[in-house]
Structure formats: structure tokens, C-alpha cells
């Protein structure tokens, strides 16, 4: 069933402010809403009545006020709507549908080739009466090209036919925002992962590709072209008589080259060479010398990349993520090489794992979904 994409009703300024606060809180009493929104209790009472009238807020029981009286508790109403987050990963597609208070409503996972079907599965699982407010699609290559004689245009994806197939599966009339997958994962680390409580850090993803999510003052930096943190574009190699090649650094440090180096160094006496990073790191954890040597060398390479990041950003914290970067076995070697080349910087492993991108994309989708409702506020109270 195709989800509802009804336009949000026009709200007064106070009702828009109360809606945003209620979405963030999940559930709240009118006194709590007044405190959080910085509005008077009579203004909040009127705003809540307005939101209830258009089903954007609903009564959700009572709570003790501590003075012997019970206070009505409110939550988002059925017309508040839902959002969709899509992670177009290199191998898997992950999709989450959430209410505007962040509650998980639907999720689906499948192959990248079947991305459109995964999206349809999640859409079908959303409540039929919940208007779809916005969609965030996380991809690996996002740019914001300039249009001659104009300012920056919205981000566009370079995700090829897979993104095109997903776009066909999305319901018409819903705002779609394309975001960098590493930036989404950095948001997840900031709010739910290893960087909680740290407003400035770098999220360094090492996997099939490489990338950096830059968080400063609690905000992800996207750059003038939407390409901040595209470490694959760093000139490499950089030496006498050697010309840098396009994305050569990503080719060198990515998972495919890691496995190629393992194959080149693997002795026949150690049995079959691992053909996945997971197998390689498992053998290293068992103490197999050949696997340990390859992993240790990889840690040095990642440490040098972390040193370059630290030299430019001085982030104070580097969170390692990605299909190879998140392995804790890299920590000691990365920390040692970073300490050798740069100043003291904390290095930790990601705690959100493979779900980081879709979790961050869902958080971003919720924020944008709330905006689609509150931006209609403008009528004077």
C-alpha cells in the first residue's frame, strides 16, 4: 500500500514550537512542554489544543505532578507522520522507517542489487495512515555541483543505476535528501556510539573504500562541495618520480588491497589464504603469524592516515569504523603510529558497527521530517 504523503497543516508559531519539543521529548505534560519550549502555560495549552485538532498530538495518559494532582501526558498524534532512511551500502541495503519521535516503525535488509525491493518492504510495513514526511538516502559519493551564475545546488548522488532503481521505488511527492554515508555514521557515533559527549571528533571509516566524517561543535561538516572528508582524493603516492593517481590511496588501503597483500604474503604451510577480511582478522586473533603480520601492517597504514587527519583537524578523538577499521585488533598499532607521527589523540573503535549509517540517516530523516511540519508554522498567535 502506498503511504500517505499529505501536506502538513499550517500551524501557529507556538504550535510549531510545541510540536518540535514534543517530537524531541517523545512524551511530555503541558508544564514540561512550557518549560522546554520557553512558552507560558496558557500559550502551550492553546498550542496543544491546536495540535490535537489536526491530530499532530494526542493524549497519552496521566502522570503525577508531585503535588497530589495528575497531569495529562501528550505524545505525537497519528497525523505526525513517518520518515524513511535508506543506506545503499556496497553489499547490503538497509532501510529504517521511524516516527517523528524516533520510534522504529519498520526495517528491512537485503542485497544492494535488490535495493528497490528492500525499500518497498519497509514502506509496506509503515502505518498506512502515517503521512511520509521525508526520505534520506545515504550513498558513498555525494557532491554538490555549482550551477553557473548561481549558488550551491542541492546534493546529488553519483550512485548509478542502484540509486536510480531506488528512486523509482520511492513514493512521489516526498522530499528526498541524499547524504554521505560516512557523515551519517558519524552522526550515529555522536549521538549513540563511541563519541557520545564529544562534540568534536573524526570518524575514520576504512573498508572497501575510505572516508572521514568531520564533527565540529556537534555539527557534521559537509564542505563547500558536499565532499569534506573524501580521503580517497588525497594525492597518493607522493614521492620523487611517482605521480599521484586518482583515488590511489583508497585503492592502496581499502579492503581489496588488504586481501591482495595477504595473498601475496601467505605461506603455503599456513593452509588456505583467507578470502574475506573477517577470516583474516579471525586468524590474526588466533595468533597465526602470517595473518597477524598483515593486520599489523594495516594498522600502521591506518595510523598514518589518522595522523594526516589529526594534522589537519586536531580532533582530539578519532573513531575507527568500517568493515576493517572497526576491528579492535587495529587499535594498538594505529595508536602507536599516530603517536609517533603526531600529537596525543584518543583513538577508539566504533560501537554502532554496521548499522551506523542507517541509524545516522534515520536520525537525520527524523530531524528533517520535523522540519517539514514546523516550517508550515507562521500564522501569528
GIHUNOR-V169057 format. One line per field, one symbol per residue. ss: DSSP state (~ for helix, > for strand, _ for the rest). psi: psi as a letter, one per 30 degrees, with the letter a starting at -180 (. if undefined). A space follows every 10 residues. Layout:
ss = ???
psi = ???
This chain:
ss = __________ _>~~~~~~~~ ~~~~~_>>>~ ~~~~~~~___ ~~~~~~~~~~ ~~~___>>>> >>>>_____> >>>>>>____ _>>>>>>>__ _>>>>>>>>_ ___>>>>>>> >___~~~~~~ ~~~~~_____ _>>>>>>>>_ _>>__>____ _>___>>__~ ~~~~~~~~~_ ____>>>>>> ~~~~~~~~~~ ~~________ >>>>>>___> >>>>>>__>> __________ ~~~_____>_ _>_____~~~ ~~~_~~~~~~ ~~~~~__~~~ ______~~~~ ~~~~~___~~ ~~~~~~~~~~ ~~~~~~~~~~ ~~~___>>>> >______~~~ ~~~~~~~~~~ ~____>>>>_ __~~~~~~~~ ~~~~~~~~~~ ~~~~____>_ _
psi = kklkhkkklk lleeeeeeee eeeefeklle eeeeeefhll eeeeeeeeee eefggflkkh alkkffgfkk kkkllklfge allkkkjilf elkkkkkllf gfkkfllkka leegeeeeee eeefflkfgj kjelkkjklf jklilkkkgl akllklkiga feeeeeeefk klfkkkkklk eeeeeeeeee fgbfgkfjfk lkjjkjbeal lkkjkkhgkk kflegggkgi fffkkkljlk gjkklkheee eefleeeeee eeeefkkffg akkkgleeee eeeeffgkee eeeeeeeeee eeeeeeeeee eefhfekkkk alfeffkfff eeeeeeeeee falkkkklkk ffbffeeeee eeeeeeeeee efefffkfkk .
